[in-house]
C-alpha cells in the first residue's frame, strides 16, 4: 500500500463526520495532518488520537464565511506545516429547506456560495501554485449528488459551481503532477445530511482516500465514496483504476 509518510494534508471541516474519518484515514497512511474547524477546541480530541498514530498534527481555525479568517487560517497552516501536499476541501454548509422554492431568500445563496464556493476556490488558489512548483499535489473538493431538490437549490447550485471549478482546471493541470478531483461522499447521517440518511459517515472510507492515492495523472474525475463501501483500500484503488 502506498504510504503518505512525510506528506502534509489539510482537511477542512475535520472535527466530525466525513472530515474526521478522512483525517484518520490519512494519518493511518502516514500523512501529517492539518485539522481545520471553526474553533480549535473542536479538533482537540481528534488531534490527540492522530498523534497517537505517530504523525504530526496541526490544528487551525476559521469561520469560512469570513475571507479574512480563511487567509489567516492558511497563514497559520503553512507557518506550522511548511507546505500542504494534499488538500481536502470538505467543509460546507447546508442552507435550510425552504417550503416555497420560489421564495428562497438571497441570503441563502450568499451564505452558501461564500462558504461552499468562494472559500474553497480561495484555498485552492493559495495552495495549488506551490504544489505545481513542486510538481506534486492532490486536491479533493467535496461535492454532492443532490438533485431534483428545488427547496435546497441554494446549496445544490453551490455544489454545481464546485464541479465546474474543478473541471475548468483540468487542461491547466494536465501533466503537472497535481491532480484535482471531486468526491461525493453520498447521503450520510451527519449534521449536514440529517438523521434519516441511509449511510453511516464511516462508509466514506476507503473511497474518500482513493483520489489522494491515485497517481494516474487525471483531474476532473468524480469519485463516489459509496461505490467503494465495504472494500479494502487496495480493492478500492484497483476498482478506481478500472474506471
C-alpha positions, 0 to 999 in steps of 0.5 A, spaced: 500 500 500 502 506 498 504 510 504 503 518 505 509 518 510 512 525 510 506 528 506 502 534 509 494 534 508 489 539 510 482 537 511 477 542 512 471 541 516 475 535 520 472 535 527 466 530 525 463 526 520 466 525 513 472 530 515 474 526 521 474 519 518 478 522 512 483 525 517 484 518 520 484 515 514 490 519 512 494 519 518 493 511 518 497 512 511 502 516 514 500 523 512 501 529 517 495 532 518 492 539 518 485 539 522 481 545 520 474 547 524 471 553 526 474 553 533 480 549 535 477 546 541 473 542 536 479 538 533 482 537 540 480 530 541 481 528 534 488 531 534 490 527 540 488 520 537 492 522 530 498 523 534 497 517 537 498 514 530 505 517 530 504 523 525 504 530 526 498 534 527 496 541 526 490 544 528 487 551 525 481 555 525 476 559 521 469 561 520 469 560 512 464 565 511 469 570 513 475 571 507 479 574 512 479 568 517 480 563 511 487 567 509 489 567 516 487 560 517 492 558 511 497 563 514 497 559 520 497 552 516 503 553 512 507 557 518 506 550 522 506 545 516 511 548 511 507 546 505 500 542 504 501 536 499 494 534 499 488 538 500 481 536 502 476 541 501 470 538 505 467 543 509 460 546 507 454 548 509 447 546 508 442 552 507 435 550 510 429 547 506 425 552 504 417 550 503 416 555 497 422 554 492 420 560 489 421 564 495 428 562 497 431 568 500 438 571 497 441 570 503 441 563 502 445 563 496 450 568 499 451 564 505 452 558 501 456 560 495 461 564 500 462 558 504 461 552 499 464 556 493 468 562 494 472 559 500 474 553 497 476 556 490 480 561 495 484 555 498 485 552 492 488 558 489 493 559 495 495 552 495 495 549 488 501 554 485 506 551 490 504 544 489 505 545 481 512 548 483 513 542 486 510 538 481 506 534 486 499 535 489 492 532 490 486 536 491 479 533 493 473 538 493 467 535 496 461 535 492 454 532 492 449 528 488 443 532 490 438 533 485 431 534 483 431 538 490 428 545 488 427 547 496 435 546 497 437 549 490 441 554 494 446 549 496 445 544 490 447 550 485 453 551 490 455 544 489 454 545 481 459 551 481 464 546 485 464 541 479 465 546 474 471 549 478 474 543 478 473 541 471 475 548 468 482 546 471 483 540 468 487 542 461 491 547 466 493 541 470 494 536 465 501 533 466 503 537 472 503 532 477 497 535 481 491 532 480 484 535 482 478 531 483 471 531 486 468 526 491 461 525 493 461 522 499 453 520 498 447 521 503 450 520 510 447 521 517 451 527 519 449 534 521 449 536 514 445 530 511 440 529 517 438 523 521 434 519 516 440 518 511 441 511 509 449 511 510 453 511 516 459 517 515 464 511 516 462 508 509 466 514 506 472 510 507 476 507 503 473 511 497 474 518 500 482 516 500 482 513 493 483 520 489 489 522 494 492 515 492 491 515 485 497 517 481 494 516 474 495 523 472 487 525 471 483 531 474 476 532 473 474 525 475 468 524 480 469 519 485 463 516 489 465 514 496 459 509 496 461 505 490 467 503 494 463 501 501 465 495 504 472 494 500 479 494 502 483 500 500 487 496 495 480 493 492 478 500 492 484 503 488 484 497 483 476 498 482 478 506 481 483 504 476 478 500 472 474 506 471 
